[in-house]
Amino acid sequence: MILVRNKAISSLIACIQGVKGDIKTDFNGVLYHEMTHKWQCHGNRQAPSGLIEGIADYVRLKANYVPNRWAKPGECRSWKQGSSVTARFLKYCNGLQQQGGSVAELNKKMRDGYSDNLFGFTLRLLF
Ligand SMILES: [Zn+2]
């Protein structure tokens, strides 16, 4: 029996045990998601949890480890459908570079704190 004290590793093991589809996509995707949490900024724990999870899924999306269960582009009706929807929204915003929509820049700004206007508009309205 292995005693796991690290929350990220515990989450990874729980997710792997629940894999029913493509093991490579799910394993690597969960790994990308959980490792993002280790390195991402949380705005001194003030950022909305939906944004934190969405950024982790955004990194997974950019790495192209998207499981079949995620909503496809255009299938989303609400931002509250989950972090994969937020990830797709962040990907869209990241494409709007001229309007300051960079996810990396957002993460950098969240090093020391969080403001609803860090992304150029009020993200909290989405969560
Ligand atoms: Zn997460």
py3Dmol code that shows the C-alpha trace and the ligand (Angstrom):
import py3Dmol

protein = """\
ATOM      1  CA  MET A   1       0.000   0.000   0.000  1.00  0.00           C
ATOM      2  CA  ILE A   2       1.319   3.415  -0.980  1.00  0.00           C
ATOM      3  CA  LEU A   3       0.527   6.337   1.286  1.00  0.00           C
ATOM      4  CA  VAL A   4      -0.032   9.433  -0.863  1.00  0.00           C
ATOM      5  CA  ARG A   5       0.113  12.805   0.865  1.00  0.00           C
ATOM      6  CA  ASN A   6       0.358  15.013  -2.207  1.00  0.00           C
ATOM      7  CA  LYS A   7      -3.081  16.226  -3.336  1.00  0.00           C
ATOM      8  CA  ALA A   8      -2.049  16.493  -7.003  1.00  0.00           C
ATOM      9  CA  ILE A   9      -0.762  12.918  -7.054  1.00  0.00           C
ATOM     10  CA  SER A  10      -3.877  11.706  -5.232  1.00  0.00           C
ATOM     11  CA  SER A  11      -6.031  13.438  -7.865  1.00  0.00           C
ATOM     12  CA  LEU A  12      -3.955  11.902 -10.647  1.00  0.00           C
ATOM     13  CA  ILE A  13      -4.346   8.395  -9.214  1.00  0.00           C
ATOM     14  CA  ALA A  14      -8.107   8.887  -8.741  1.00  0.00           C
ATOM     15  CA  CYS A  15      -8.470  10.100 -12.336  1.00  0.00           C
ATOM     16  CA  ILE A  16      -6.416   7.260 -13.765  1.00  0.00           C
ATOM     17  CA  GLN A  17      -8.546   4.730 -11.906  1.00  0.00           C
ATOM     18  CA  GLY A  18     -11.605   6.239 -13.599  1.00  0.00           C
ATOM     19  CA  VAL A  19     -10.233   6.140 -17.158  1.00  0.00           C
ATOM     20  CA  LYS A  20     -12.599   4.419 -19.558  1.00  0.00           C
ATOM     21  CA  GLY A  21     -11.319   5.715 -22.898  1.00  0.00           C
ATOM     22  CA  ASP A  22      -7.946   6.561 -24.367  1.00  0.00           C
ATOM     23  CA  ILE A  23      -5.477   5.974 -21.520  1.00  0.00           C
ATOM     24  CA  LYS A  24      -2.696   8.043 -23.131  1.00  0.00           C
ATOM     25  CA  THR A  25      -4.928  11.085 -23.618  1.00  0.00           C
ATOM     26  CA  ASP A  26      -6.414  10.855 -20.138  1.00  0.00           C
ATOM     27  CA  PHE A  27      -3.141  10.087 -18.348  1.00  0.00           C
ATOM     28  CA  ASN A  28      -1.158  12.819 -20.073  1.00  0.00           C
ATOM     29  CA  GLY A  29      -4.070  15.239 -19.833  1.00  0.00           C
ATOM     30  CA  VAL A  30      -4.455  14.745 -16.091  1.00  0.00           C
ATOM     31  CA  LEU A  31      -0.696  15.047 -15.694  1.00  0.00           C
ATOM     32  CA  TYR A  32      -0.665  18.373 -17.574  1.00  0.00           C
ATOM     33  CA  HIS A  33      -3.667  19.629 -15.567  1.00  0.00           C
ATOM     34  CA  GLU A  34      -2.258  18.685 -12.155  1.00  0.00           C
ATOM     35  CA  MET A  35       1.287  19.896 -12.897  1.00  0.00           C
ATOM     36  CA  THR A  36      -0.155  23.236 -14.023  1.00  0.00           C
ATOM     37  CA  HIS A  37      -1.649  23.599 -10.542  1.00  0.00           C
ATOM     38  CA  LYS A  38       1.827  23.137  -9.095  1.00  0.00           C
ATOM     39  CA  TRP A  39       3.245  26.036 -11.099  1.00  0.00           C
ATOM     40  CA  GLN A  40       0.348  28.415 -11.685  1.00  0.00           C
ATOM     41  CA  CYS A  41      -0.377  31.579  -9.728  1.00  0.00           C
ATOM     42  CA  HIS A  42      -3.529  31.763  -7.613  1.00  0.00           C
ATOM     43  CA  GLY A  43      -3.706  35.490  -6.945  1.00  0.00           C
ATOM     44  CA  ASN A  44      -3.026  34.945  -3.245  1.00  0.00           C
ATOM     45  CA  ARG A  45      -5.966  32.510  -3.205  1.00  0.00           C
ATOM     46  CA  GLN A  46      -8.338  35.286  -4.325  1.00  0.00           C
ATOM     47  CA  ALA A  47      -8.858  34.121  -7.914  1.00  0.00           C
ATOM     48  CA  PRO A  48     -12.117  32.272  -8.666  1.00  0.00           C
ATOM     49  CA  SER A  49     -11.635  28.509  -8.459  1.00  0.00           C
ATOM     50  CA  GLY A  50     -13.317  28.155 -11.857  1.00  0.00           C
ATOM     51  CA  LEU A  51     -10.580  30.301 -13.373  1.00  0.00           C
ATOM     52  CA  ILE A  52      -7.816  28.304 -11.660  1.00  0.00           C
ATOM     53  CA  GLU A  53      -9.298  25.034 -12.957  1.00  0.00           C
ATOM     54  CA  GLY A  54      -9.925  26.587 -16.372  1.00  0.00           C
ATOM     55  CA  ILE A  55      -6.284  27.625 -16.728  1.00  0.00           C
ATOM     56  CA  ALA A  56      -5.159  24.086 -15.823  1.00  0.00           C
ATOM     57  CA  ASP A  57      -7.516  22.673 -18.460  1.00  0.00           C
ATOM     58  CA  TYR A  58      -6.349  25.345 -20.909  1.00  0.00           C
ATOM     59  CA  VAL A  59      -2.795  23.988 -20.621  1.00  0.00           C
ATOM     60  CA  ARG A  60      -4.202  20.483 -21.196  1.00  0.00           C
ATOM     61  CA  LEU A  61      -6.126  21.766 -24.228  1.00  0.00           C
ATOM     62  CA  LYS A  62      -3.029  23.448 -25.676  1.00  0.00           C
ATOM     63  CA  ALA A  63      -1.105  20.179 -25.239  1.00  0.00           C
ATOM     64  CA  ASN A  64      -3.870  18.465 -27.237  1.00  0.00           C
ATOM     65  CA  TYR A  65      -4.878  15.970 -24.541  1.00  0.00           C
ATOM     66  CA  VAL A  66      -8.620  16.572 -24.728  1.00  0.00           C
ATOM     67  CA  PRO A  67     -10.792  13.642 -23.646  1.00  0.00           C
ATOM     68  CA  ASN A  68     -13.932  12.806 -25.606  1.00  0.00           C
ATOM     69  CA  ARG A  69     -16.157  13.719 -22.644  1.00  0.00           C
ATOM     70  CA  TRP A  70     -15.304  17.430 -22.918  1.00  0.00           C
ATOM     71  CA  ALA A  71     -17.888  19.631 -24.587  1.00  0.00           C
ATOM     72  CA  LYS A  72     -16.995  20.372 -28.183  1.00  0.00           C
ATOM     73  CA  PRO A  73     -16.597  23.967 -29.384  1.00  0.00           C
ATOM     74  CA  GLY A  74     -20.046  25.420 -29.959  1.00  0.00           C
ATOM     75  CA  GLU A  75     -21.792  22.950 -27.614  1.00  0.00           C
ATOM     76  CA  CYS A  76     -21.415  25.126 -24.530  1.00  0.00           C
ATOM     77  CA  ARG A  77     -24.408  27.028 -23.209  1.00  0.00           C
ATOM     78  CA  SER A  78     -22.992  28.380 -19.978  1.00  0.00           C
ATOM     79  CA  TRP A  79     -19.622  29.257 -18.486  1.00  0.00           C
ATOM     80  CA  LYS A  80     -20.655  27.200 -15.486  1.00  0.00           C
ATOM     81  CA  GLN A  81     -20.510  23.979 -17.496  1.00  0.00           C
ATOM     82  CA  GLY A  82     -17.031  23.322 -16.164  1.00  0.00           C
ATOM     83  CA  SER A  83     -13.349  23.999 -16.447  1.00  0.00           C
ATOM     84  CA  SER A  84     -13.070  22.550 -19.953  1.00  0.00           C
ATOM     85  CA  VAL A  85     -15.505  25.225 -21.159  1.00  0.00           C
ATOM     86  CA  THR A  86     -13.425  27.867 -19.410  1.00  0.00           C
ATOM     87  CA  ALA A  87     -10.342  26.394 -21.103  1.00  0.00           C
ATOM     88  CA  ARG A  88     -11.947  26.855 -24.518  1.00  0.00           C
ATOM     89  CA  PHE A  89     -12.946  30.405 -23.576  1.00  0.00           C
ATOM     90  CA  LEU A  90      -9.356  31.155 -22.495  1.00  0.00           C
ATOM     91  CA  LYS A  91      -8.093  29.742 -25.789  1.00  0.00           C
ATOM     92  CA  TYR A  92     -10.438  32.140 -27.582  1.00  0.00           C
ATOM     93  CA  CYS A  93      -9.253  35.062 -25.436  1.00  0.00           C
ATOM     94  CA  ASN A  94      -5.630  34.102 -25.980  1.00  0.00           C
ATOM     95  CA  GLY A  95      -6.236  34.627 -29.677  1.00  0.00           C
ATOM     96  CA  LEU A  96      -7.250  38.210 -28.973  1.00  0.00           C
ATOM     97  CA  GLN A  97      -3.678  39.311 -28.287  1.00  0.00           C
ATOM     98  CA  GLN A  98      -4.324  42.916 -29.280  1.00  0.00           C
ATOM     99  CA  GLN A  99      -6.824  43.193 -26.425  1.00  0.00           C
ATOM    100  CA  GLY A 100      -4.450  41.789 -23.795  1.00  0.00           C
ATOM    101  CA  GLY A 101      -5.988  38.336 -23.708  1.00  0.00           C
ATOM    102  CA  SER A 102      -2.849  36.303 -23.070  1.00  0.00           C
ATOM    103  CA  VAL A 103      -3.327  33.478 -20.542  1.00  0.00           C
ATOM    104  CA  ALA A 104       0.407  33.546 -19.706  1.00  0.00           C
ATOM    105  CA  GLU A 105       0.136  37.270 -19.022  1.00  0.00           C
ATOM    106  CA  LEU A 106      -2.959  36.687 -16.868  1.00  0.00           C
ATOM    107  CA  ASN A 107      -1.089  34.059 -14.844  1.00  0.00           C
ATOM    108  CA  LYS A 108       1.850  36.437 -14.414  1.00  0.00           C
ATOM    109  CA  LYS A 109      -0.463  39.178 -13.162  1.00  0.00           C
ATOM    110  CA  MET A 110      -1.905  36.764 -10.592  1.00  0.00           C
ATOM    111  CA  ARG A 111       1.464  36.318  -8.813  1.00  0.00           C
ATOM    112  CA  ASP A 112       0.750  38.899  -6.149  1.00  0.00           C
ATOM    113  CA  GLY A 113      -3.005  39.101  -6.069  1.00  0.00           C
ATOM    114  CA  TYR A 114      -6.166  39.006  -8.061  1.00  0.00           C
ATOM    115  CA  SER A 115      -8.423  41.673  -9.497  1.00  0.00           C
ATOM    116  CA  ASP A 116     -11.561  41.085 -11.505  1.00  0.00           C
ATOM    117  CA  ASN A 117     -10.115  43.261 -14.249  1.00  0.00           C
ATOM    118  CA  LEU A 118      -6.759  41.523 -14.797  1.00  0.00           C
ATOM    119  CA  PHE A 119      -7.890  40.107 -18.121  1.00  0.00           C
ATOM    120  CA  GLY A 120      -9.135  43.409 -19.490  1.00  0.00           C
ATOM    121  CA  PHE A 121     -12.722  42.695 -18.528  1.00  0.00           C
ATOM    122  CA  THR A 122     -14.514  41.344 -15.500  1.00  0.00           C
ATOM    123  CA  LEU A 123     -13.810  37.615 -15.433  1.00  0.00           C
ATOM    124  CA  ARG A 124     -15.801  37.090 -12.244  1.00  0.00           C
ATOM    125  CA  LEU A 125     -18.977  37.658 -14.245  1.00  0.00           C
ATOM    126  CA  LEU A 126     -18.268  34.302 -15.866  1.00  0.00           C
ATOM    127  CA  PHE A 127     -18.100  32.248 -12.677  1.00  0.00           C
TER     128      PHE A 127
END
"""
ligand_1 = """\
1
ZN
Zn -7.646 21.031 -11.146
"""
view = py3Dmol.view(width=600, height=400)
view.addModel(protein, "pdb")
view.setStyle({"model": 0}, {"cartoon": {"style": "trace"}})
view.addModel(ligand_1, "xyz")
view.setStyle({"model": 1}, {"stick": {}})
view.zoomTo()
view.show()
